[in-house]
């Protein structure tokens, strides 16, 4: 068995794929339009690492009832199901880049060498040295 991809639910999968494409400088390899009779945000998209680079394919699928998770977790609130850990060489420069392409910095930061960020849909991800 091999894990080849991670699928992330989103209220607008094509917009979220665009964010991660810019953040990681990976290419969008698939972008499906809304299905007949569905809202304009419906669809599916995929982002892949460049040839020769490591990392899983990221798939983004439409979730009609998407609710962003709470960070840090709070009993009775939407829980984080998974998050991406992204290795960086320069933490502060990477935080600036992430914010520049649309991420926000989480208020709560549990470690000095990691930055918890939120993508535009509210999924947390971590930048770490």
N, C-alpha and C positions, 0 to 999 in steps of 0.2 A: 504494500500500500504506500502511496505517496500523496501528500497534501500538495495540490497544485494551485489552489485559489482560495480566496476568502470572499464570501458574498455578504454585502452590507446593505441592509434595508434603509431606504431613504424616501423622503417626501418628494424629491426631484432627483432621480438617479443620474440624469445627464448633467445637471449642474454640479452634482457632487463629484462625478467622474472628471469634469473639467477642473474642479478645485484640486483634486489629487494629481491630475496630470501636470498641472502647473507647479504644485508643491514639490513633487518628486522628480519632475522633468522626465516623466514617462509618457508614452503615447497612448491615446485613446484608440483601441483596436476594434471596438464595436459600439454602436449607438443606435438602439432601436427606438422608433417613434412610439407615441401612444397607440395602444390598441383601439380598434374601432369602438366608439361609444364610451371611452374612458377619458378622464380629465387630461388636460395638456401636459401635466407633470408625469403622467404614466409613462412607462418605458423601462429600458434596461440599458446599461452601458458597461464597458469593460476597459480597464487600464492595465497595460503590461509593462514590465521593466524592459529597458533597451536590450537588444541582442547582446549576449555575453554577461549581462548583469544578473545578480541573484535577487530573489524575492518572488513572492507569490503574485499571481494575477489577482487583481482586485475587481470584483464584479459588484455592480450597484443595481438593486432591483427596487421597484416601486412598492411602497408600503402606504396604502390609503389611510391607515389610522396611526401613522408614525407619531411617536411621542419621544422627544429627546430624553436620554437617561439623566439622572441626577448625579452630580459629582461634587463632593464625595457622596457615597451611597447613603440613603436615608430610608429607614424601614417604611414600607407602604408607598414609596415613590418608584418611578420606573428605574429599573436596575440596569447597569452596564452588563451586556452579555459578552462582549469582547472588546478589545481595543488594539490598535496598532502600536508597536514599539518601533521607533525609527532612529537608527544610529546616526549620529552626526559627528563631525570633527570639531566644530566650533559652536557651542551651545547658544551663545548670545546672538551670533550672526544668523543661525538657523531659526531662532525665535523671531528675529526681525523679518526674515524671508517669509516664514509661515504667516505672520501677521499681514505682511504686504500682499500675499495672495488670497487672504480672506479668513485666516484662522483667528481665534481669540485665545488669550492666555487665561487659564483657569485661576481664580482667586486663591484657591487652596493648593499649595505646593508642598508635598510631603518630603521631598528630598532636594538637596542643593545641586546635585549633578543631573537632575531630570527636570524637564518642564512639561507639565500637563497642559495640553492645548485642546481646543474644541474646533472641529471643522464647522463649516457653515450650517450643517444640519444638527449640530450639537453633540456629535459623537466625540468622546474624548480620544486623544492619541497622545503618545509620549515621545518627546525628543530626548535622547540621552547620549552622553559621551561614551 
